Amino acid sequence: MFYKDVSILKNGYHVIASCRFQVIIAKANVNTKDMAHASVASLMRTIESLLTSNSPMQSLTCDHREDFSALHEKISSLEVVVKNFEKNNVSGEMTDLEVEIKEVANIVEQTIQLRVTEIVLANDEKTHETLSDTLQLVADDIDCIRNESTKIQDKGKQVSEGSLVQDFSSLTNNILNVNNNMVGRDDQKERLLEDLTRSYSGEPKVIPIVGMGGIGKTTLAKEVYNSESVLRRFDVHAWATVSQQHNRKEVLLGLLRSTINMDDTVTTRGEADLADMLQKCLKRKRYLIVLDDIWSCEVWDGVRRCFPTEDNEGSRILLTTRINEVACYAGTTNLSLQMGFMDQNESWNLFKSVAFANEALPYEFETIGKQIADECHGLPLTIVVVAGLLKSKRAMEDWKSVAKDVKSLVANDPDEQCSRVLGLSYNHLTSDLKACLLHFGIFLEDSEIPVKNLMRSWMAEGFLKLENDLEGEAEKCLQELVNRCLVLVCKKSLDGTKIRSCKVHDLIYDLCLREIQRGNVFIMNDIVLDSMHNMQPFKRVTGDEIYFGFYRVLLTPVHRQLRDHDNNDLLKRTRSLFSFHLKYSFSSPVLKSELIHFKLLKVLELTHIEIDNFPLQILSLIWLRYLALQFRKNLDILPEICRLWNLQTFIVTGTTGRSDLITFPEEIWGLMQLRHLKVRSFYLPNPPTISVDKGSHTGFSIIQTTSYLSSCCCTKEVILGIRNAKKLGFSGNNLSDSGLHNNLVYLQQLETLSFIRCSCILLPVTSAKAFPATLKKLKLESTYLGWSYMDIIAELPNLEVLKIIDDACDGEEWHPNVKVFTRLKYLLIEDNRIKYWKATNDNFPVLERLVLKECSYLKELPIEFAEIHTLQLIELTSCLPELGEFAARIQREQEDLGNNPVDVFISDPLRGRDSVPEEY
């Protein structure tokens, strides 16, 4: 072991806790970020997992159920306290009480988990007595905090940041204006001017400008607001900065200052009088109103009624916001303007205009100046801040120093202007969103992150509210971060409804790292593999050490109330372990031997190393919620897998090209919290019987994803055990009939279904009624069905996505019968030997995207597809040139018919018949 295993409660929990509480209450306010909610939420999840009716721990903790229930009630009240603080404290500043709540929640959770672990591993009378004593002591501590919170709330002590927001708004305006002239954004400026001055009938139009903090929304708004054409067109011009802590009266006064000569008596009037004055000033006039920096739909609702809509034709209201939801809610359809990052030329022009102003650009600074501008990654605020720092510096050494690390220069000091812009967006997040955003900091910079892995990690870490639909809650959090322009979408699902991968801008990534370093949500550290494959634990990765690889670990924050040796017990504080960037794919025996000491681990992600056998040490990690492994050969899963009763996600990947079947023991059905089971190919035995008389069996009651299940084990009992799955995959041909074709109908929640080499399952099916009517997505791969089988598939009432891959359908001709794919929007045919395809627009009436890949024999597309008015895209990859000609013809005919234009994308076209492979 590389750390001494010290008991966290060596001298008794209550003595430490009581002394701690007396000291903390006397301390002054703590200047740190509020993450109490994440700690309380995680504690709640732990206790609820012990109380849940289907928990395997019930038999071990039943004697303590009353104590757990009482503790759960007390902690629920703490959640309310934290939410009240959060609601009234958008600055992120944390009071003594919030610090105390956060730290007590962390230590209580750690203590309970250690005690329960002792019961599982020892299960003797002494461990039960220790748990009982501990529960009473931690309940006393929670009571102390509740009493103190009541006193503080009664006194109404809340943090206010009104002055900070006002000062910050003026700061932002100053640094984004360069001699009152905007640099770049010519196309967006031209479009906005056209939208402002074009003749529209009806009531005033609302035009939102949307983008992340520092992207230049306010600068663009000011540029058009002060343009000659706009000044001439509108009778009244008024501007108000709203900000996140809005004051409706101040907004009204700001607008009135632009429209009338105000005296001191106006400022003393109430909101109703001011709103009435504004309406009268705007009545029967063509007005332009700018509302800068709106943060919520409620704010818009509070001011929109002040703007008259009758006899005001041609009027405009311009909004700037970071939040897409506000833009969609308030904006006029098709008039929203989304601001993205500047391109290379725009970045350089902006940089020059600030760094050199009216000076001539010295030749020797051009190359390094462009390098620095590029390092700002197209964010105007960063460019202005960096260029402003260099404005007075004309020594080449100064510029070279900046060029080495622009990001640290901008973001190193929390008081820097750029950091404050991004920090404002961060501070406005709720605590669960803050935790979710900070989680991006554990991934490598600029990496594209699969959303499924990200959201399942959020679930395992306990960042989300405990709801039946954890996946839905995770999607909401991600979408909220996207809407706030803090997360960038990289890829979407084929139907465009879900985010598949995402990343954060470099500056947001740096923000995450800075907040992580504060140590309020979690502490991030690395275990490095050196050149001798030895482990150097809990240090930060620097330089060439990444070459050999490292593990990244997340730990609970340091507790001020614990003695130093308790805080130094890093193994017990470790909550998550991820493998990263390993040059050599090998299994470290050192890591395996140490796993048993990570007693409270929740996330273990080891997909970057290959293992030969299932590490037995993992079976002692009973708090694991997320487990991902990569195997080099077949794995034997032991019956003791049932100990991992908290497991939500279990992923096993294999070396590319391997298809070994992993056999799970019957005990796998004891994992009642399992939501996602993803293995390349696995065998699942029948679940154990609960009632012999009724023939009922256990099952994964909350399972969401199961793939890829071997077709040889798809009995009725197994299918009923996973009947709540929404996504399911089968693999392998089974000579013995397991009856799956008769059992699919029991999957009444199923939305996505995949078959790989499963013709044995599909051939007996003669009607679409064999499939769940809920099915929306279907993938067939190497199933060798006849094309006539598609007539059955066409009858699926809700099918929207169909993928036909690698000779899923065997034969040269597809002549759809009169069957209609009534809801099919996306069709993929890949690596198939089809030669002739005869179909009409009636067969695919709502098709939106047609994708053909490696269809080396197909020369013609059904020309009738030109009459599918919903068609948006034809994508051809590694297909014959003749196919591209048909796609272009369909495109032209769509235009002639007056339909929306069809995009045609062609990549890697085959070069005639010589490139067509020989017959198989």
Order of alpha helices (4+ residues) and beta strands (2+ residues): alpha-beta-alpha-alpha-alpha-beta-alpha-alpha-alpha-alpha-beta-alpha-alpha-beta-alpha-alpha-alpha-beta-alpha-beta-alpha-beta-alpha-alpha-alpha-alpha-alpha-alpha-alpha-beta-alpha-alpha-beta-beta-alpha-beta-beta-beta-alpha-alpha-beta-alpha-beta-beta-beta-beta-beta-beta-beta-beta-alpha-beta-alpha-beta-alpha-beta-beta-alpha-beta-beta-beta-beta-beta-beta-beta-alpha-beta
